[in-house]
């Protein structure tokens, strides 16, 4: 028996149903990820995650393709299957085939992006996976590569959002598994 149970639609408040539907619609998904719906009984979690998604991940000055490549690589490094699959689905919609995505995972330095977008992905991956090792020189390097302080903070926020989202996704995945 699984530890968590998915709530029925009837158990969700109208506000939660509306927020979950908006999230699904914004990503162009046919169905809502279980990692979101399982928290439907807790409106503050749904509200917080959705607000963070809108402010830290969805609305960005960095291109959609670069953001999804960053998510795919962060998820690959953190072994978050759900986020990895979701990012690849978005990249497939942009016309990037599976062989290219496999090559990117094998060699993240060979991203088929403009240089600035490659740097965004590299820095987002570093922040998400090596935040304990960040030094002032890392931020100076970002600035020397043309990123403003505001852009660097946006990279940090993007990485933080996805690290948080991966905790939710991985925890729910474990909690929904049958023993």
FIGUKOL-332680 format. One record per residue: residue in one letter; residue number from 1; x, y, z of N, C-alpha, C in turn. Coordinates in nm, 2 decimals, padded with zeros to 4 digits. Layout:
<"a"; NUM; <X; Y; Z>; <X; Y; Z>; <X; Y; Z>>
...
! end
This chain:
<"x"; 1; <00.08; -00.12; 00.00>; <00.00; 00.00; 00.00>; <00.09; 00.12; 00.00>>
<"x"; 2; <00.05; 00.22; -00.08>; <00.12; 00.35; -00.09>; <00.10; 00.43; 00.04>>
<"x"; 3; <00.20; 00.51; 00.08>; <00.20; 00.60; 00.19>; <00.10; 00.71; 00.17>>
<"x"; 4; <00.11; 00.78; 00.05>; <00.03; 00.89; 00.02>; <-00.09; 00.84; -00.07>>
<"x"; 5; <-00.19; 00.92; -00.07>; <-00.31; 00.89; -00.16>; <-00.34; 01.02; -00.23>>
<"x"; 6; <-00.37; 01.00; -00.36>; <-00.41; 01.12; -00.44>; <-00.55; 01.16; -00.40>>
<"x"; 7; <-00.57; 01.29; -00.38>; <-00.71; 01.33; -00.35>; <-00.80; 01.32; -00.47>>
<"x"; 8; <-00.92; 01.30; -00.45>; <-01.02; 01.31; -00.56>; <-01.04; 01.45; -00.59>>
<"x"; 9; <-01.10; 01.48; -00.71>; <-01.13; 01.62; -00.75>; <-01.23; 01.68; -00.65>>
<"x"; 10; <-01.32; 01.60; -00.60>; <-01.42; 01.65; -00.51>; <-01.36; 01.70; -00.38>>
<"x"; 11; <-01.24; 01.64; -00.34>; <-01.17; 01.68; -00.21>; <-01.10; 01.81; -00.23>>
<"x"; 12; <-01.08; 01.86; -00.35>; <-01.00; 01.98; -00.37>; <-01.09; 02.10; -00.37>>
<"x"; 13; <-01.05; 02.21; -00.31>; <-01.12; 02.33; -00.31>; <-01.13; 02.39; -00.45>>
<"x"; 14; <-01.23; 02.47; -00.48>; <-01.23; 02.53; -00.61>; <-01.11; 02.61; -00.65>>
<"x"; 15; <-01.05; 02.68; -00.55>; <-00.92; 02.75; -00.57>; <-00.81; 02.66; -00.61>>
<"x"; 16; <-00.80; 02.55; -00.54>; <-00.69; 02.46; -00.57>; <-00.71; 02.40; -00.71>>
<"x"; 17; <-00.83; 02.36; -00.74>; <-00.86; 02.30; -00.87>; <-00.82; 02.40; -00.98>>
<"x"; 18; <-00.86; 02.53; -00.96>; <-00.83; 02.64; -01.06>; <-00.68; 02.65; -01.07>>
<"x"; 19; <-00.60; 02.66; -00.96>; <-00.46; 02.67; -00.97>; <-00.39; 02.56; -01.04>>
<"x"; 20; <-00.43; 02.44; -01.00>; <-00.38; 02.32; -01.07>; <-00.41; 02.31; -01.22>>
<"x"; 21; <-00.53; 02.36; -01.25>; <-00.56; 02.36; -01.39>; <-00.48; 02.47; -01.47>>
<"x"; 22; <-00.45; 02.58; -01.40>; <-00.37; 02.68; -01.46>; <-00.23; 02.63; -01.48>>
<"x"; 23; <-00.17; 02.56; -01.39>; <-00.04; 02.51; -01.40>; <-00.03; 02.41; -01.52>>
<"x"; 24; <-00.13; 02.32; -01.52>; <-00.14; 02.22; -01.63>; <-00.15; 02.29; -01.77>>
<"x"; 25; <-00.23; 02.39; -01.78>; <-00.25; 02.47; -01.90>; <-00.12; 02.54; -01.94>>
<"x"; 26; <-00.05; 02.61; -01.85>; <00.07; 02.68; -01.88>; <00.18; 02.59; -01.94>>
<"x"; 27; <00.18; 02.47; -01.89>; <00.29; 02.38; -01.94>; <00.24; 02.30; -02.06>>
<"x"; 28; <00.11; 02.31; -02.10>; <00.06; 02.24; -02.21>; <00.05; 02.09; -02.19>>
<"x"; 29; <00.02; 02.05; -02.06>; <00.02; 01.91; -02.03>; <-00.12; 01.86; -02.05>>
<"x"; 30; <-00.13; 01.73; -02.08>; <-00.27; 01.67; -02.10>; <-00.33; 01.64; -01.96>>
<"x"; 31; <-00.24; 01.60; -01.87>; <-00.29; 01.57; -01.73>; <-00.19; 01.63; -01.63>>
<"x"; 32; <-00.24; 01.65; -01.51>; <-00.17; 01.71; -01.40>; <-00.07; 01.61; -01.34>>
<"x"; 33; <00.06; 01.65; -01.32>; <00.15; 01.56; -01.25>; <00.10; 01.52; -01.11>>
<"x"; 34; <00.12; 01.40; -01.08>; <00.08; 01.35; -00.94>; <00.15; 01.43; -00.83>>
<"x"; 35; <00.28; 01.47; -00.87>; <00.36; 01.54; -00.77>; <00.29; 01.68; -00.73>>
<"x"; 36; <00.20; 01.72; -00.81>; <00.13; 01.84; -00.77>; <00.00; 01.81; -00.71>>
<"x"; 37; <-00.08; 01.72; -00.77>; <-00.21; 01.69; -00.72>; <-00.21; 01.63; -00.58>>
<"x"; 38; <-00.11; 01.55; -00.54>; <-00.10; 01.49; -00.41>; <-00.11; 01.59; -00.30>>
<"x"; 39; <-00.06; 01.71; -00.32>; <-00.07; 01.82; -00.22>; <-00.20; 01.90; -00.23>>
<"x"; 40; <-00.29; 01.86; -00.30>; <-00.41; 01.93; -00.32>; <-00.50; 01.96; -00.20>>
<"x"; 41; <-00.48; 01.88; -00.10>; <-00.55; 01.90; 00.03>; <-00.48; 02.01; 00.11>>
<"x"; 42; <-00.37; 02.06; 00.07>; <-00.30; 02.16; 00.14>; <-00.28; 02.29; 00.05>>
<"x"; 43; <-00.39; 02.37; 00.05>; <-00.39; 02.49; -00.04>; <-00.26; 02.58; -00.04>>
<"x"; 44; <-00.20; 02.59; 00.08>; <-00.09; 02.68; 00.09>; <00.03; 02.62; 00.02>>
<"x"; 45; <00.05; 02.49; 00.01>; <00.15; 02.43; -00.06>; <00.13; 02.45; -00.21>>
<"x"; 46; <00.01; 02.43; -00.26>; <-00.02; 02.45; -00.40>; <00.00; 02.60; -00.44>>
<"x"; 47; <-00.05; 02.69; -00.35>; <-00.03; 02.83; -00.38>; <00.12; 02.87; -00.38>>
<"x"; 48; <00.19; 02.82; -00.28>; <00.33; 02.85; -00.28>; <00.41; 02.80; -00.40>>
<"x"; 49; <00.39; 02.67; -00.43>; <00.46; 02.61; -00.54>; <00.42; 02.69; -00.67>>
<"x"; 50; <00.29; 02.72; -00.69>; <00.25; 02.78; -00.82>; <00.31; 02.92; -00.83>>
<"x"; 51; <00.31; 03.00; -00.72>; <00.37; 03.13; -00.71>; <00.51; 03.12; -00.75>>
<"x"; 52; <00.58; 03.03; -00.68>; <00.73; 03.01; -00.71>; <00.75; 02.97; -00.86>>
<"x"; 53; <00.67; 02.89; -00.91>; <00.68; 02.85; -01.05>; <00.66; 02.97; -01.14>>
<"x"; 54; <00.56; 03.05; -01.12>; <00.54; 03.17; -01.20>; <00.65; 03.27; -01.19>>
<"x"; 55; <00.70; 03.29; -01.07>; <00.79; 03.40; -01.05>; <00.94; 03.36; -01.07>>
<"x"; 56; <00.97; 03.23; -01.04>; <01.11; 03.19; -01.05>; <01.15; 03.10; -01.16>>
<"x"; 57; <01.05; 03.04; -01.23>; <01.08; 02.95; -01.34>; <01.01; 02.99; -01.47>>
<"x"; 58; <00.88; 03.01; -01.46>; <00.81; 03.03; -01.59>; <00.84; 03.16; -01.65>>
<"x"; 59; <00.83; 03.27; -01.58>; <00.85; 03.40; -01.64>; <01.00; 03.43; -01.62>>
<"x"; 60; <01.07; 03.44; -01.73>; <01.22; 03.46; -01.72>; <01.27; 03.53; -01.84>>
<"x"; 61; <01.38; 03.60; -01.82>; <01.45; 03.66; -01.94>; <01.53; 03.56; -02.02>>
<"x"; 62; <01.55; 03.44; -01.97>; <01.62; 03.34; -02.04>; <01.53; 03.25; -02.12>>
<"x"; 63; <01.58; 03.21; -02.24>; <01.49; 03.14; -02.33>; <01.43; 03.00; -02.28>>
<"x"; 64; <01.31; 02.97; -02.32>; <01.24; 02.85; -02.28>; <01.33; 02.73; -02.31>>
<"x"; 65; <01.39; 02.72; -02.42>; <01.48; 02.61; -02.46>; <01.59; 02.59; -02.36>>
<"x"; 66; <01.66; 02.70; -02.33>; <01.77; 02.70; -02.23>; <01.72; 02.66; -02.09>>
<"x"; 67; <01.61; 02.71; -02.05>; <01.56; 02.67; -01.92>; <01.52; 02.53; -01.91>>
<"x"; 68; <01.46; 02.47; -02.02>; <01.43; 02.33; -02.01>; <01.55; 02.24; -02.02>>
<"x"; 69; <01.66; 02.29; -02.09>; <01.78; 02.21; -02.09>; <01.84; 02.21; -01.95>>
<"x"; 70; <01.84; 02.33; -01.89>; <01.89; 02.34; -01.75>; <01.81; 02.24; -01.66>>
<"x"; 71; <01.68; 02.24; -01.67>; <01.60; 02.15; -01.58>; <01.64; 02.01; -01.61>>
<"x"; 72; <01.65; 01.97; -01.74>; <01.68; 01.83; -01.77>; <01.82; 01.79; -01.71>>
<"x"; 73; <01.92; 01.88; -01.72>; <02.05; 01.85; -01.66>; <02.05; 01.85; -01.51>>
<"x"; 74; <01.98; 01.94; -01.45>; <01.97; 01.94; -01.30>; <01.90; 01.82; -01.26>>
<"x"; 75; <01.79; 01.78; -01.32>; <01.72; 01.66; -01.29>; <01.80; 01.53; -01.31>>
<"x"; 76; <01.88; 01.53; -01.42>; <01.97; 01.42; -01.44>; <02.07; 01.41; -01.33>>
<"x"; 77; <02.13; 01.52; -01.29>; <02.23; 01.52; -01.18>; <02.16; 01.48; -01.05>>
<"x"; 78; <02.04; 01.52; -01.02>; <01.98; 01.50; -00.89>; <01.89; 01.37; -00.90>>
<"x"; 79; <01.89; 01.30; -01.01>; <01.82; 01.18; -01.04>; <01.67; 01.19; -01.01>>
<"x"; 80; <01.61; 01.30; -01.06>; <01.47; 01.32; -01.05>; <01.40; 01.28; -01.18>>
<"x"; 81; <01.35; 01.16; -01.18>; <01.30; 01.11; -01.31>; <01.18; 01.19; -01.36>>
<"x"; 82; <01.09; 01.23; -01.27>; <00.98; 01.31; -01.31>; <01.01; 01.44; -01.38>>
<"x"; 83; <01.10; 01.51; -01.32>; <01.14; 01.64; -01.37>; <01.22; 01.62; -01.50>>
<"x"; 84; <01.31; 01.52; -01.50>; <01.38; 01.48; -01.62>; <01.29; 01.46; -01.74>>
<"x"; 85; <01.19; 01.37; -01.72>; <01.10; 01.34; -01.82>; <01.02; 01.46; -01.87>>
<"x"; 86; <00.98; 01.54; -01.77>; <00.90; 01.66; -01.81>; <00.98; 01.76; -01.89>>
<"x"; 87; <01.11; 01.78; -01.86>; <01.19; 01.87; -01.93>; <01.21; 01.82; -02.07>>
<"x"; 88; <01.24; 01.69; -02.09>; <01.26; 01.63; -02.22>; <01.13; 01.64; -02.30>>
<"x"; 89; <01.01; 01.62; -02.24>; <00.89; 01.64; -02.31>; <00.88; 01.78; -02.37>>
<"x"; 90; <00.91; 01.88; -02.29>; <00.91; 02.02; -02.34>; <01.01; 02.04; -02.45>>
<"x"; 91; <01.13; 01.98; -02.44>; <01.23; 01.99; -02.54>; <01.19; 01.92; -02.67>>
<"x"; 92; <01.12; 01.81; -02.66>; <01.07; 01.73; -02.77>; <00.97; 01.82; -02.85>>
<"x"; 93; <00.88; 01.89; -02.77>; <00.79; 01.98; -02.84>; <00.85; 02.09; -02.92>>
<"x"; 94; <00.98; 02.13; -02.88>; <01.05; 02.23; -02.95>; <01.13; 02.17; -03.07>>
<"x"; 95; <01.11; 02.04; -03.09>; <01.17; 01.97; -03.21>; <01.31; 01.91; -03.18>>
<"x"; 96; <01.35; 01.90; -03.06>; <01.47; 01.84; -03.03>; <01.45; 01.69; -03.00>>
<"x"; 97; <01.52; 01.61; -03.08>; <01.50; 01.46; -03.08>; <01.57; 01.40; -02.96>>
<"x"; 98; <01.53; 01.28; -02.93>; <01.59; 01.20; -02.82>; <01.74; 01.18; -02.82>>
<"x"; 99; <01.79; 01.15; -02.94>; <01.93; 01.13; -02.96>; <02.01; 01.25; -02.92>>
<"x"; 100; <01.96; 01.37; -02.96>; <02.03; 01.49; -02.93>; <02.03; 01.52; -02.78>>
<"x"; 101; <01.91; 01.49; -02.71>; <01.90; 01.50; -02.57>; <01.99; 01.41; -02.49>>
<"x"; 102; <02.00; 01.29; -02.54>; <02.09; 01.19; -02.48>; <02.24; 01.24; -02.49>>
<"x"; 103; <02.27; 01.30; -02.61>; <02.41; 01.35; -02.63>; <02.43; 01.47; -02.53>>
<"x"; 104; <02.33; 01.55; -02.51>; <02.35; 01.66; -02.42>; <02.37; 01.61; -02.28>>
<"x"; 105; <02.30; 01.51; -02.23>; <02.32; 01.45; -02.10>; <02.46; 01.39; -02.08>>
<"x"; 106; <02.51; 01.33; -02.19>; <02.64; 01.27; -02.19>; <02.75; 01.38; -02.18>>
<"x"; 107; <02.72; 01.49; -02.25>; <02.82; 01.60; -02.26>; <02.75; 01.73; -02.25>>
<"x"; 108; <02.72; 01.78; -02.12>; <02.65; 01.90; -02.11>; <02.73; 02.02; -02.16>>
<"x"; 109; <02.85; 02.01; -02.19>; <02.93; 02.12; -02.25>; <02.90; 02.15; -02.39>>
<"x"; 110; <02.84; 02.05; -02.46>; <02.81; 02.06; -02.60>; <02.66; 02.10; -02.63>>
<"x"; 111; <02.61; 02.19; -02.56>; <02.47; 02.23; -02.58>; <02.46; 02.30; -02.71>>
<"x"; 112; <02.35; 02.27; -02.78>; <02.32; 02.34; -02.91>; <02.25; 02.47; -02.89>>
<"x"; 113; <02.32; 02.56; -02.81>; <02.26; 02.69; -02.78>; <02.36; 02.80; -02.81>>
<"x"; 114; <02.31; 02.92; -02.81>; <02.40; 03.04; -02.82>; <02.48; 03.04; -02.69>>
<"x"; 115; <02.60; 03.10; -02.70>; <02.70; 03.10; -02.59>; <02.64; 03.15; -02.46>>
<"x"; 116; <02.56; 03.26; -02.46>; <02.51; 03.31; -02.34>; <02.41; 03.21; -02.28>>
<"x"; 117; <02.33; 03.15; -02.36>; <02.23; 03.05; -02.31>; <02.30; 02.93; -02.26>>
<"x"; 118; <02.41; 02.89; -02.32>; <02.49; 02.77; -02.26>; <02.55; 02.81; -02.13>>
<"x"; 119; <02.59; 02.93; -02.11>; <02.64; 02.98; -01.98>; <02.53; 02.98; -01.88>>
<"x"; 120; <02.41; 03.02; -01.92>; <02.30; 03.02; -01.82>; <02.28; 02.88; -01.77>>
<"x"; 121; <02.27; 02.78; -01.86>; <02.25; 02.64; -01.83>; <02.37; 02.59; -01.73>>
<"x"; 122; <02.49; 02.62; -01.77>; <02.60; 02.58; -01.69>; <02.60; 02.64; -01.55>>
<"x"; 123; <02.56; 02.77; -01.54>; <02.56; 02.83; -01.40>; <02.44; 02.78; -01.32>>
<"x"; 124; <02.32; 02.76; -01.39>; <02.21; 02.71; -01.32>; <02.24; 02.57; -01.26>>
<"x"; 125; <02.30; 02.49; -01.34>; <02.34; 02.35; -01.30>; <02.44; 02.36; -01.18>>
<"x"; 126; <02.53; 02.45; -01.19>; <02.63; 02.46; -01.08>; <02.56; 02.51; -00.95>>
<"x"; 127; <02.47; 02.61; -00.96>; <02.40; 02.65; -00.84>; <02.32; 02.54; -00.78>>
<"x"; 128; <02.24; 02.47; -00.87>; <02.15; 02.37; -00.82>; <02.22; 02.25; -00.76>>
<"x"; 129; <02.34; 02.22; -00.81>; <02.41; 02.09; -00.76>; <02.53; 02.12; -00.68>>
<"x"; 130; <02.58; 02.24; -00.67>; <02.71; 02.26; -00.60>; <02.69; 02.39; -00.51>>
<"x"; 131; <02.57; 02.42; -00.47>; <02.56; 02.55; -00.39>; <02.64; 02.56; -00.27>>
<"x"; 132; <02.67; 02.45; -00.21>; <02.76; 02.45; -00.09>; <02.90; 02.49; -00.12>>
<"x"; 133; <02.94; 02.48; -00.24>; <03.08; 02.51; -00.28>; <03.09; 02.64; -00.35>>
<"x"; 134; <02.98; 02.72; -00.37>; <02.99; 02.85; -00.44>; <03.09; 02.94; -00.36>>
<"x"; 135; <03.16; 03.02; -00.44>; <03.26; 03.12; -00.39>; <03.23; 03.25; -00.46>>
<"x"; 136; <03.27; 03.36; -00.40>; <03.26; 03.49; -00.47>; <03.31; 03.49; -00.61>>
<"x"; 137; <03.42; 03.41; -00.63>; <03.48; 03.41; -00.77>; <03.38; 03.35; -00.87>>
<"x"; 138; <03.29; 03.27; -00.82>; <03.19; 03.21; -00.92>; <03.10; 03.32; -00.97>>
<"x"; 139; <03.06; 03.41; -00.88>; <02.97; 03.52; -00.92>; <03.05; 03.62; -01.00>>
<"x"; 140; <03.17; 03.65; -00.97>; <03.25; 03.73; -01.05>; <03.27; 03.68; -01.19>>
<"x"; 141; <03.29; 03.55; -01.20>; <03.30; 03.48; -01.33>; <03.17; 03.50; -01.41>>
<"x"; 142; <03.05; 03.49; -01.35>; <02.93; 03.51; -01.42>; <02.92; 03.65; -01.47>>
<"x"; 143; <02.96; 03.75; -01.38>; <02.95; 03.89; -01.42>; <03.05; 03.92; -01.54>>
<"x"; 144; <03.17; 03.86; -01.53>; <03.26; 03.87; -01.64>; <03.21; 03.82; -01.77>>
<"x"; 145; <03.12; 03.72; -01.76>; <03.06; 03.66; -01.88>; <02.94; 03.74; -01.93>>
<"x"; 146; <02.91; 03.85; -01.87>; <02.81; 03.94; -01.92>; <02.68; 03.94; -01.84>>
<"x"; 147; <02.67; 03.86; -01.73>; <02.54; 03.86; -01.65>; <02.54; 03.97; -01.55>>
<"x"; 148; <02.43; 04.04; -01.55>; <02.42; 04.14; -01.44>; <02.39; 04.08; -01.31>>
<"x"; 149; <02.40; 04.16; -01.20>; <02.37; 04.10; -01.07>; <02.23; 04.05; -01.06>>
<"x"; 150; <02.13; 04.12; -01.13>; <01.99; 04.08; -01.13>; <01.98; 03.95; -01.20>>
<"x"; 151; <02.05; 03.93; -01.32>; <02.04; 03.81; -01.39>; <02.11; 03.69; -01.31>>
<"x"; 152; <02.21; 03.72; -01.24>; <02.27; 03.62; -01.15>; <02.18; 03.57; -01.04>>
<"x"; 153; <02.11; 03.67; -00.99>; <02.01; 03.64; -00.88>; <01.89; 03.56; -00.95>>
<"x"; 154; <01.86; 03.59; -01.07>; <01.75; 03.51; -01.14>; <01.80; 03.37; -01.16>>
<"x"; 155; <01.92; 03.35; -01.20>; <01.98; 03.21; -01.21>; <01.97; 03.14; -01.08>>
<"x"; 156; <02.01; 03.20; -00.97>; <02.00; 03.14; -00.84>; <01.86; 03.10; -00.81>>
<"x"; 157; <01.76; 03.19; -00.83>; <01.62; 03.17; -00.80>; <01.57; 03.05; -00.89>>
<"x"; 158; <01.61; 03.05; -01.02>; <01.57; 02.94; -01.11>; <01.62; 02.81; -01.05>>
<"x"; 159; <01.75; 02.80; -01.02>; <01.81; 02.68; -00.96>; <01.74; 02.64; -00.83>>
<"x"; 160; <01.71; 02.73; -00.75>; <01.65; 02.71; -00.62>; <01.51; 02.65; -00.64>>
<"x"; 161; <01.43; 02.71; -00.73>; <01.30; 02.66; -00.76>; <01.30; 02.52; -00.80>>
<"x"; 162; <01.39; 02.48; -00.89>; <01.39; 02.35; -00.94>; <01.45; 02.25; -00.84>>
<"x"; 163; <01.54; 02.29; -00.76>; <01.59; 02.20; -00.65>; <01.47; 02.17; -00.56>>
<"x"; 164; <01.39; 02.28; -00.52>; <01.27; 02.26; -00.44>; <01.17; 02.17; -00.51>>
<"x"; 165; <01.14; 02.19; -00.63>; <01.05; 02.12; -00.70>; <01.09; 01.97; -00.71>>
<"x"; 166; <01.22; 01.94; -00.72>; <01.26; 01.81; -00.73>; <01.25; 01.74; -00.59>>
<"x"; 167; <01.26; 01.81; -00.48>; <01.23; 01.75; -00.35>; <01.08; 01.71; -00.35>>
<"x"; 168; <00.99; 01.79; -00.39>; <00.85; 01.76; -00.39>; <00.83; 01.64; -00.48>>
<"x"; 169; <00.88; 01.64; -00.60>; <00.86; 01.53; -00.70>; <00.91; 01.40; -00.65>>
<"x"; 170; <01.04; 01.40; -00.60>; <01.10; 01.27; -00.56>; <01.03; 01.22; -00.43>>
<"x"; 171; <00.99; 01.31; -00.34>; <00.92; 01.26; -00.22>; <00.79; 01.20; -00.25>>
<"x"; 172; <00.71; 01.27; -00.34>; <00.58; 01.21; -00.38>; <00.59; 01.08; -00.45>>
<"x"; 173; <00.69; 01.08; -00.54>; <00.71; 00.95; -00.62>; <00.74; 00.84; -00.52>>
<"x"; 174; <00.82; 00.86; -00.42>; <00.85; 00.75; -00.32>; <00.72; 00.72; -00.24>>
<"x"; 175; <00.65; 00.83; -00.20>; <00.53; 00.81; -00.12>; <00.41; 00.75; -00.19>>
<"x"; 176; <00.41; 00.75; -00.32>; <00.30; 00.69; -00.40>; <00.33; 00.55; -00.44>>
<"x"; 177; <00.45; 00.50; -00.42>; <00.49; 00.36; -00.46>; <00.42; 00.26; -00.37>>
<"x"; 178; <00.38; 00.16; -00.43>; <00.32; 00.04; -00.36>; <00.44; -00.03; -00.29>>
<"x"; 179; <00.42; -00.07; -00.17>; <00.52; -00.15; -00.10>; <00.51; -00.30; -00.13>>
! end
